[in-house]
Amino acid sequence: MQRQTIDITKLHIQPHNLFHHQWVLLAAGDFHSGDFNAMTIGWGALGTMWSKPFAFVAVRHSRYTYQFMEKYETFTLSAFPEKFHDALNLLGSRSGRDGDKIADSGLTPEASIQVAAPSFKEAEIIIECRKIYADDLNPAHFLDESIYRHYPNRDFHCIYYGEILAAAGTEKYRG
């Protein structure tokens, strides 16, 4: 995929479409040591917090990727053209505990520009982040009762905020 570095102030993205319709691959760990995992996510956000560009992701404690998010300080978010939807579906429905799901997906991990977490050769946009805040969702603070329907097992997410350190993408992401 032909990607170029994008100044974060010039990044052109539709966050709701990206997370809700296109899906995003969250990767955490260390590419060079081979100790990493990835999972497809449909919930997240991009914005500004504490005067920094940030990405926020939600990971349940039961997910294998949670261990990597806790152990390592960086993560990446990658989005792909529609032809990779099946690979993303596999990466969101199988656990890395049970085998090499990344290899099974056909996607190719590669070194990122600034962080230890891997990026993916086939991605059309990659956002590299360093964790700056993490906390578990507290259901006592839900102001909308409908949120509970997403947690029938009461397995609430840990929310991670990552400062965006680098972004690279195809022309459609350049503002």
ZIQUI-V571875 format. One record per residue. N is the residue number from 1. RES is the residue in one small letter. PSI is psi in whole degrees, -180 to 180 (none if undefined). Layout:
n=<N | N>
res=<RES | RES>
psi=<PSI | PSI>
This chain:
n=<1 | 2 | 3 | 4 | 5 | 6 | 7 | 8 | 9 | 10 | 11 | 12 | 13 | 14 | 15 | 16 | 17 | 18 | 19 | 20 | 21 | 22 | 23 | 24 | 25 | 26 | 27 | 28 | 29 | 30 | 31 | 32 | 33 | 34 | 35 | 36 | 37 | 38 | 39 | 40 | 41 | 42 | 43 | 44 | 45 | 46 | 47 | 48 | 49 | 50 | 51 | 52 | 53 | 54 | 55 | 56 | 57 | 58 | 59 | 60 | 61 | 62 | 63 | 64 | 65 | 66 | 67 | 68 | 69 | 70 | 71 | 72 | 73 | 74 | 75 | 76 | 77 | 78 | 79 | 80 | 81 | 82 | 83 | 84 | 85 | 86 | 87 | 88 | 89 | 90 | 91 | 92 | 93 | 94 | 95 | 96 | 97 | 98 | 99 | 100 | 101 | 102 | 103 | 104 | 105 | 106 | 107 | 108 | 109 | 110 | 111 | 112 | 113 | 114 | 115 | 116 | 117 | 118 | 119 | 120 | 121 | 122 | 123 | 124 | 125 | 126 | 127 | 128 | 129 | 130 | 131 | 132 | 133 | 134 | 135 | 136 | 137 | 138 | 139 | 140 | 141 | 142 | 143 | 144 | 145 | 146 | 147 | 148 | 149 | 150 | 151 | 152 | 153 | 154 | 155 | 156 | 157 | 158 | 159 | 160 | 161 | 162 | 163 | 164 | 165 | 166 | 167 | 168 | 169 | 170 | 171 | 172 | 173 | 174 | 175>
res=<m | q | r | q | t | i | d | i | t | k | l | h | i | q | p | h | n | l | f | h | h | q | w | v | l | l | a | a | g | d | f | h | s | g | d | f | n | a | m | t | i | g | w | g | a | l | g | t | m | w | s | k | p | f | a | f | v | a | v | r | h | s | r | y | t | y | q | f | m | e | k | y | e | t | f | t | l | s | a | f | p | e | k | f | h | d | a | l | n | l | l | g | s | r | s | g | r | d | g | d | k | i | a | d | s | g | l | t | p | e | a | s | i | q | v | a | a | p | s | f | k | e | a | e | i | i | i | e | c | r | k | i | y | a | d | d | l | n | p | a | h | f | l | d | e | s | i | y | r | h | y | p | n | r | d | f | h | c | i | y | y | g | e | i | l | a | a | a | g | t | e | k | y | r | g>
psi=<132 | 98 | 150 | 153 | 138 | 127 | 129 | -28 | -12 | 4 | 126 | 108 | 148 | 94 | -45 | -45 | -43 | -51 | -43 | -35 | -43 | -30 | 160 | 143 | 118 | 127 | 138 | 150 | -154 | 110 | -48 | -31 | -12 | 9 | 87 | 166 | 165 | 151 | 147 | 136 | 149 | 0 | 133 | -179 | 158 | 144 | -148 | 131 | 136 | 36 | 22 | 147 | 136 | 160 | 143 | 136 | 155 | 128 | 126 | 146 | -28 | -16 | 142 | -36 | -27 | -42 | -39 | -36 | -36 | -37 | -35 | 156 | -9 | 160 | 162 | 154 | 128 | 139 | 152 | 159 | 160 | -29 | -13 | 13 | -41 | -40 | -43 | -37 | -44 | -45 | -19 | -13 | -11 | 153 | 141 | -13 | -28 | 4 | -177 | 79 | -27 | -46 | -42 | -28 | -23 | -2 | 154 | 106 | 147 | 165 | 142 | 174 | -49 | -14 | 163 | -31 | 147 | 158 | -178 | 131 | -37 | -7 | 145 | -17 | 137 | 130 | 123 | 131 | 152 | 127 | 135 | -11 | 144 | 143 | 150 | 141 | 139 | 109 | -21 | -18 | 1 | 123 | -12 | 113 | -26 | -18 | -34 | -27 | -20 | -4 | 61 | -26 | 7 | 36 | 75 | 147 | 156 | 133 | 129 | 130 | 131 | 130 | 130 | 118 | -29 | 153 | 144 | 138 | 176 | 174 | -35 | -16 | 0 | 118 | none>
